[in-house]
Amino acid sequence: MSIIAWLVLGLIAGFIASKIVNKSGEGVVLDIVLGIVGAFVGGFLFTFFGAAPVTGFNLYSIIVAVIGSIVVLAIYHAVAGRRTTL
């Protein structure tokens, strides 16, 4: 996939995952980063369990990336939620 396709897939996946997890987006840049990292995590998880990873710019790949993004976003909120202010 081209870099533009990865960015678009990441934006879509990150946006959908942000809406599922906390009902509001994290911002365009963080949504893209979250979606791209989520695509890698989702691909790893799906490969680990015997399914196909991200295969291109299609509906299946978006679902894989969204699932991975939800995992990444849940970890992000768990870590960010533990921070305390002085």
LONU-793305 format. One line per field, with one value per residue: x, y, z of N, C-alpha, C in turn; residue in three letters. Coordinates in nm, 4 decimals, always signed. Example, Ala and Ser with C-alpha at 12.3 -4.5 7.8 and 13.67 -1.06 7.14 Angstrom:
n_X (+1.3190, +1.2850)
n_Y (-0.5690, -0.2250)
n_Z (+0.7800, +0.7080)
ca_X (+1.2300, +1.3670)
ca_Y (-0.4500, -0.1060)
ca_Z (+0.7800, +0.7140)
c_X (+1.3200, +1.2900)
c_Y (-0.3300, +0.0030)
c_Z (+0.7800, +0.7870)
rest (ALA, SER)
% end
This chain:
n_X (+0.0843, +0.0397, +0.1840, -0.0057, -0.2432, -0.2087, -0.2211, -0.4848, -0.6324, -0.5481, -0.6519, -0.9292, -0.9663, -0.8644, -1.0368, -1.2893, -1.2395, -1.1862, -1.4359, -1.5829, -1.4621, -1.4394, -1.6334, -1.5616, -1.3412, -0.9796, -0.8391, -0.7144, -0.4450, -0.3578, -0.5551, -0.4876, -0.2273, -0.2889, -0.4592, -0.2853, -0.0898, -0.2669, -0.3456, -0.1136, -0.0973, -0.3444, -0.3081, -0.0967, -0.2242, -0.4357, -0.2895, -0.1566, -0.3695, -0.4364, -0.5713, -0.6064, -0.3873, -0.3821, -0.4750, -0.4828, -0.6429, -0.9362, -1.2610, -1.2270, -0.9637, -0.9969, -1.1621, -0.9861, -0.7872, -0.9388, -1.0079, -0.7522, -0.6847, -0.8665, -0.7684, -0.5152, -0.5990, -0.7365, -0.5249, -0.3767, -0.5522, -0.5563, -0.2936, -0.2623, -0.4625, -0.3645, -0.1826, -0.0889, -0.1480, +0.0578)
n_Y (-0.1183, +0.2279, +0.5217, +0.7202, +0.5744, +0.4274, +0.6388, +0.7326, +0.4999, +0.4725, +0.7101, +0.6699, +0.4299, +0.5049, +0.7172, +0.5879, +0.4022, +0.5789, +0.6980, +0.4756, +0.3975, +0.6278, +0.8143, +1.0576, +1.2132, +1.1950, +1.3923, +1.4957, +1.4303, +1.2546, +1.0601, +0.9571, +0.8551, +0.6729, +0.5027, +0.3979, +0.2685, +0.0984, -0.0558, -0.2053, -0.3402, -0.4727, -0.6308, -0.7925, -0.9228, -1.0569, -1.2237, -1.3762, -1.5216, -1.6737, -1.5627, -1.3544, -1.0724, -0.7097, -0.6435, -0.4640, -0.1735, -0.2067, -0.3236, -0.5320, -0.4873, -0.2404, -0.3141, -0.4844, -0.2953, -0.1175, -0.2786, -0.3299, -0.0639, -0.0037, -0.1633, -0.0422, +0.2172, +0.1655, +0.0829, +0.3193, +0.4991, +0.3749, +0.4081, +0.6890, +0.7676, +0.7113, +0.9017, +1.1638, +1.4937, +1.7468)
n_Z (+0.0000, -0.0631, +0.0914, +0.1223, +0.1170, +0.3533, +0.5375, +0.4980, +0.5596, +0.8248, +0.9359, +0.9065, +1.0555, +1.3102, +1.3744, +1.3846, +1.5912, +1.8037, +1.8345, +1.9137, +2.1560, +2.3308, +2.2562, +2.1460, +1.9188, +1.9127, +1.7987, +1.4797, +1.4024, +1.6101, +1.5808, +1.3259, +1.3761, +1.5796, +1.4362, +1.2377, +1.3951, +1.5198, +1.2991, +1.2522, +1.5008, +1.5012, +1.2710, +1.3603, +1.5786, +1.4450, +1.2747, +1.4666, +1.5721, +1.3542, +1.1367, +0.8405, +0.7986, +0.7638, +0.4377, +0.2316, +0.0951, +0.1953, +0.3136, +0.5009, +0.5916, +0.7144, +0.9260, +1.0668, +1.1327, +1.2884, +1.5090, +1.6111, +1.6682, +1.8687, +2.0728, +2.1082, +2.1793, +2.4183, +2.5809, +2.5719, +2.7064, +2.9559, +3.0430, +3.0235, +3.1952, +3.4444, +3.5055, +3.7205, +3.8380, +3.9737)
ca_X (+0.0000, +0.1147, +0.1814, -0.1341, -0.3445, -0.1906, -0.2713, -0.6313, -0.6784, -0.5232, -0.7476, -1.0607, -0.9647, -0.8471, -1.1593, -1.3936, -1.2026, -1.2042, -1.5795, -1.6315, -1.4067, -1.4688, -1.7390, -1.5090, -1.2122, -0.8608, -0.7741, -0.6829, -0.3111, -0.3559, -0.6391, -0.4094, -0.1212, -0.3563, -0.5078, -0.1728, -0.0385, -0.3720, -0.3402, -0.0042, -0.1355, -0.4514, -0.2473, -0.0234, -0.3198, -0.5073, -0.1936, -0.1331, -0.4840, -0.4540, -0.6484, -0.5261, -0.3641, -0.4249, -0.4457, -0.4924, -0.7437, -1.0678, -1.3408, -1.1638, -0.8473, -1.0465, -1.2076, -0.8652, -0.7242, -1.0239, -0.9913, -0.6200, -0.6885, -0.9396, -0.6729, -0.4150, -0.6647, -0.7637, -0.3965, -0.3442, -0.6331, -0.5147, -0.1676, -0.2847, -0.5508, -0.2889, -0.0990, -0.1421, -0.0926, +0.1145)
ca_Y (+0.0000, +0.3531, +0.5965, +0.7920, +0.4753, +0.4001, +0.7546, +0.7340, +0.3859, +0.5066, +0.8123, +0.6076, +0.3353, +0.5799, +0.7933, +0.4939, +0.3495, +0.6854, +0.7134, +0.3579, +0.3891, +0.7403, +0.8981, +1.1796, +1.1906, +1.2391, +1.4914, +1.4361, +1.3712, +1.1396, +0.9577, +0.8940, +0.7760, +0.5632, +0.4103, +0.3285, +0.1748, -0.0022, -0.1474, -0.2978, -0.4243, -0.5602, -0.7293, -0.8872, -1.0047, -1.1456, -1.3252, -1.4622, -1.6111, -1.7518, -1.4935, -1.2704, -0.9361, -0.6033, -0.6914, -0.3550, -0.0734, -0.2677, -0.3268, -0.6242, -0.4200, -0.1362, -0.3827, -0.5263, -0.1753, -0.0634, -0.3644, -0.2979, +0.0724, -0.0092, -0.2173, +0.0622, +0.3266, +0.1215, +0.0902, +0.4624, +0.5577, +0.3166, +0.4720, +0.8323, +0.7869, +0.6948, +1.0197, +1.2550, +1.6279, +1.7911)
ca_Z (+0.0000, -0.0648, +0.2174, +0.1267, +0.1544, +0.4963, +0.6126, +0.4898, +0.6388, +0.9643, +0.9772, +0.9189, +1.1678, +1.4348, +1.4007, +1.4263, +1.7228, +1.9025, +1.8562, +1.9856, +2.2910, +2.4199, +2.1971, +2.0853, +1.8556, +1.9852, +1.7147, +1.3510, +1.4002, +1.6994, +1.5182, +1.2190, +1.4383, +1.6472, +1.3337, +1.1741, +1.4954, +1.5351, +1.1851, +1.2797, +1.6145, +1.4534, +1.1816, +1.4440, +1.6529, +1.3529, +1.2312, +1.5819, +1.5867, +1.2326, +1.0333, +0.7517, +0.8484, +0.6725, +0.3026, +0.1352, +0.1324, +0.1779, +0.4356, +0.5953, +0.6498, +0.8045, +1.0471, +1.1382, +1.1869, +1.3947, +1.6262, +1.6647, +1.7227, +1.9955, +2.1701, +2.1340, +2.2490, +2.5554, +2.6514, +2.5830, +2.8133, +3.0836, +3.0814, +3.0409, +3.3095, +3.5684, +3.5292, +3.8204, +3.8328, +4.1020)
c_X (+0.0882, +0.0997, +0.0495, -0.2448, -0.3337, -0.2450, -0.4239, -0.6902, -0.6607, -0.6206, -0.8853, -1.0665, -0.9525, -0.9712, -1.2701, -1.3642, -1.2212, -1.3511, -1.6361, -1.5876, -1.4508, -1.5638, -1.6921, -1.3725, -1.0984, -0.7918, -0.7249, -0.5479, -0.3050, -0.4439, -0.5632, -0.3019, -0.1809, -0.4051, -0.3966, -0.1113, -0.1391, -0.3762, -0.2285, -0.0406, -0.2451, -0.3993, -0.1703, -0.1192, -0.3921, -0.4153, -0.1676, -0.2459, -0.5190, -0.5372, -0.5546, -0.5063, -0.4223, -0.3798, -0.4485, -0.5958, -0.8809, -1.1381, -1.2783, -1.0451, -0.8892, -1.0935, -1.0887, -0.7998, -0.8068, -1.0095, -0.8556, -0.6163, -0.7634, -0.8477, -0.5712, -0.4765, -0.6969, -0.6356, -0.3563, -0.4216, -0.5959, -0.3866, -0.1890, -0.3741, -0.4808, -0.1987, -0.1656, -0.0754, -0.0439, +0.0603)
c_Y (+0.1238, +0.4243, +0.6725, +0.6967, +0.4397, +0.5152, +0.7584, +0.6198, +0.4140, +0.6102, +0.7522, +0.5167, +0.4076, +0.6578, +0.7015, +0.4397, +0.4543, +0.7062, +0.5957, +0.3625, +0.5054, +0.8443, +1.0320, +1.1489, +1.2439, +1.3549, +1.4225, +1.3649, +1.2465, +1.0271, +0.8841, +0.8034, +0.6528, +0.4589, +0.3323, +0.2280, +0.0629, -0.1015, -0.2496, -0.3940, -0.5218, -0.6676, -0.8348, -0.9806, -1.1036, -1.2553, -1.4248, -1.5646, -1.6850, -1.6884, -1.4082, -1.1321, -0.8338, -0.6400, -0.5829, -0.2558, -0.1313, -0.2746, -0.4169, -0.5573, -0.3097, -0.1993, -0.4278, -0.4061, -0.1147, -0.1463, -0.3386, -0.1603, +0.0775, -0.0616, -0.1105, +0.1772, +0.2892, +0.1263, +0.2354, +0.5273, +0.5016, +0.3831, +0.6201, +0.8608, +0.7764, +0.8133, +1.1102, +1.3900, +1.6678, +1.9257)
c_Z (+0.0000, +0.0693, +0.2317, +0.1691, +0.3021, +0.5804, +0.6131, +0.5725, +0.7876, +1.0166, +0.9995, +1.0413, +1.3016, +1.4733, +1.4519, +1.5657, +1.8317, +1.9350, +1.9350, +2.1317, +2.3784, +2.3624, +2.1428, +2.0274, +1.9403, +1.9140, +1.5885, +1.3524, +1.4882, +1.6457, +1.4076, +1.2787, +1.5062, +1.5474, +1.2668, +1.2706, +1.5175, +1.4208, +1.2036, +1.3927, +1.5731, +1.3602, +1.2582, +1.5175, +1.5617, +1.3014, +1.3438, +1.5988, +1.4577, +1.1233, +0.9484, +0.8140, +0.7511, +0.5318, +0.1969, +0.1839, +0.1004, +0.3134, +0.5416, +0.6657, +0.7458, +0.9346, +1.1316, +1.2053, +1.2999, +1.5216, +1.6914, +1.7287, +1.8547, +2.1050, +2.2080, +2.2133, +2.3937, +2.6389, +2.6742, +2.6978, +2.9498, +3.1341, +3.1098, +3.1617, +3.4420, +3.5991, +3.6304, +3.8050, +3.9707, +4.1386)
rest (MET, SER, ILE, ILE, ALA, TRP, LEU, VAL, LEU, GLY, LEU, ILE, ALA, GLY, PHE, ILE, ALA, SER, LYS, ILE, VAL, ASN, LYS, SER, GLY, GLU, GLY, VAL, VAL, LEU, ASP, ILE, VAL, LEU, GLY, ILE, VAL, GLY, ALA, PHE, VAL, GLY, GLY, PHE, LEU, PHE, THR, PHE, PHE, GLY, ALA, ALA, PRO, VAL, THR, GLY, PHE, ASN, LEU, TYR, SER, ILE, ILE, VAL, ALA, VAL, ILE, GLY, SER, ILE, VAL, VAL, LEU, ALA, ILE, TYR, HIS, ALA, VAL, ALA, GLY, ARG, ARG, THR, THR, LEU)
% end
